[in-house]
Amino acid sequence: MEKKIWNTRDKLSPHFSYDEMTRSQTAERNSIDNTPSGEQVDNLIELCDNILEPVRVYFNRPITVTSGFRCRELNRKIGSTDRSQHTKGEAADFVVNGSPTVTIVWRWIIDSDLDFDQVIQEFGRWVHISFKKNGNNRHKCSIAKKVNGRTRYFHYNEEQIASGEYESVTKV
């Protein structure tokens, strides 16, 4: 079987392109080749189809992906861990353009029937979402905040979120 060469204009799903899921200003500035493998592109397609498309359709607004696939060199350059799901094509950071708040998007994902691996509301500015196509998704729900200059993650189960227990952290 012949390997597909992806063009920046190619669509991974109806609303998401190869370019927006792999583009990085940091990679461009530092001459880092951020080209995913076939398996990583397959993961990006699954992420788009199973998570980003349903979010896009529900909110009926465009989504801006601020970070999708990151090769290991790029991931290290920005100070992230080698364990990041971005390096596998399983994660994206995004905002829904014109949505009421990041918290509303984060909460909708948790309350929906989407089979996500993890969803993180990061610093009240964007949502990190991941999806494993093998079906071993953990439904891990977190909020990332800066506390005394360091990033701290607050983890919640779905019952705590349903009861509103997370709300004191989102207001800090």
QUITA-V414411 format. One record per residue. RES is the residue in one small letter. PHI is phi in degrees with one decimal (999 if undefined). OMEGA is omega in radians with two decimals (999 if undefined). BURIAL is 1 if it has 16 or more other ideal C-beta (glycine too) atoms within 10 Angstrom, else 0. Layout:
BEGIN
RES:PHI:OMEGA:BURIAL
RES:PHI:OMEGA:BURIAL
END
This chain:
BEGIN
m:999:-3.09:0
e:-78.8:-3.14:0
k:-74.5:3.13:0
k:-75.7:3.01:0
i:-97.2:-3.08:0
w:-85.6:3.08:1
n:-100.1:-3.10:0
t:-57.7:-3.13:0
r:-86.1:-3.12:0
d:-62.0:3.11:0
k:-93.7:3.02:0
l:-90.3:3.12:1
s:-157.2:-3.08:1
p:-54.4:-3.07:0
h:-113.0:-3.04:0
f:-127.4:-3.09:1
s:-100.6:3.04:1
y:-55.2:-3.10:1
d:-59.2:-3.07:1
e:-69.9:3.13:1
m:-87.8:-3.13:1
t:-126.4:-3.07:1
r:-67.8:3.08:1
s:-152.6:3.06:1
q:-65.2:3.13:0
t:-62.7:3.11:0
a:-62.1:3.14:1
e:-63.6:-3.13:0
r:-64.0:-3.06:0
n:-108.4:3.12:0
s:50.7:3.10:0
i:-97.9:3.10:1
d:-79.5:-3.09:0
n:-100.8:-3.13:1
t:-88.5:3.13:0
p:-77.7:3.04:1
s:-75.9:3.09:0
g:-58.5:3.12:0
e:-63.3:3.12:0
q:-66.1:3.07:1
v:-66.1:3.08:1
d:-57.0:3.11:0
n:-64.1:3.10:1
l:-62.2:3.11:1
i:-61.3:3.13:1
e:-63.8:3.09:1
l:-61.2:3.13:1
c:-64.2:-3.08:1
d:-64.6:-2.99:1
n:-91.4:-3.09:1
i:-125.3:-3.01:1
l:-66.1:3.11:1
e:-61.1:3.11:1
p:-60.7:3.09:1
v:-65.4:-3.13:1
r:-59.7:-3.12:1
v:-68.0:-3.11:0
y:-62.1:-3.09:0
f:-81.7:3.12:1
n:53.2:3.13:0
r:-142.4:3.07:0
p:-61.5:3.09:0
i:-113.9:3.01:1
t:-103.3:3.07:0
v:-86.8:-3.13:1
t:-89.1:3.06:1
s:-159.3:3.08:1
g:-114.5:3.12:1
f:-65.4:3.02:1
r:-135.9:3.05:1
c:-64.5:-3.07:1
r:-58.6:3.14:0
e:-62.1:3.11:0
l:-64.5:-3.12:1
n:-58.7:3.10:1
r:-66.7:-3.13:0
k:-59.6:-3.14:1
i:-89.0:3.06:0
g:87.7:-3.14:0
s:-94.6:-3.09:0
t:-79.8:3.08:0
d:-64.8:3.12:0
r:-80.5:-3.10:0
s:-56.5:3.09:1
q:-69.7:3.04:1
h:-59.9:-3.10:1
t:-71.3:3.12:1
k:-100.3:-3.05:1
g:78.2:-3.11:1
e:-100.6:-3.04:1
a:-139.0:3.05:1
a:-148.2:2.96:1
d:-105.6:-3.05:1
f:-155.9:2.95:1
v:-131.5:3.01:1
v:-91.2:-3.07:1
n:-63.1:3.09:0
g:75.0:3.13:0
s:-74.5:-3.10:1
p:-55.9:3.09:0
t:-153.4:3.04:0
v:-61.6:3.13:1
t:-60.7:3.14:1
i:-64.0:3.11:0
v:-65.0:3.13:1
w:-56.7:-3.11:1
r:-66.3:3.12:1
w:-62.0:3.13:1
i:-58.8:-3.13:1
i:-63.8:-3.10:1
d:-77.1:-3.11:0
s:-76.7:3.06:0
d:-96.3:3.10:0
l:-66.3:-3.13:1
d:-95.0:-3.10:0
f:-88.4:3.05:1
d:-84.7:3.03:1
q:-144.7:3.06:1
v:-132.2:-3.12:1
i:-126.8:2.98:1
q:-85.7:-3.02:1
e:-102.1:3.02:1
f:56.8:-3.14:0
g:67.6:-3.03:0
r:-116.9:3.13:0
w:-155.6:3.11:1
v:-111.4:2.97:1
h:-101.8:3.13:1
i:-132.4:3.05:1
s:-137.2:-3.09:1
f:-148.1:3.06:1
k:-105.7:-3.08:1
k:-69.9:3.12:1
n:-76.6:3.09:0
g:88.1:3.13:0
n:-87.8:-3.11:0
n:-86.7:-2.98:1
r:-88.2:-3.05:0
h:56.9:3.14:0
k:-83.0:-3.06:0
c:-117.8:-3.07:1
s:-143.3:3.00:1
i:-128.3:3.09:1
a:-103.0:3.12:1
k:-138.2:3.00:1
k:-87.2:3.09:0
v:-127.8:-3.09:0
n:52.5:3.07:0
g:79.4:-3.14:0
r:-119.1:3.08:0
t:-76.7:3.10:0
r:-125.4:3.14:0
y:-105.5:3.07:0
f:-107.1:-3.06:1
h:-106.2:-3.10:0
y:-136.9:2.96:1
n:-91.5:-3.04:0
e:-64.9:3.10:0
e:-68.5:3.10:0
q:-63.7:3.12:0
i:-69.0:3.12:1
a:-58.9:-3.13:0
s:-82.9:3.14:0
g:85.2:-3.09:0
e:-59.7:-3.13:0
y:-72.8:-2.96:1
e:-61.6:3.13:0
s:-66.0:3.13:0
v:-74.7:-3.10:1
t:-70.0:-3.12:1
k:-93.3:-3.11:0
v:-73.6:999:0
END
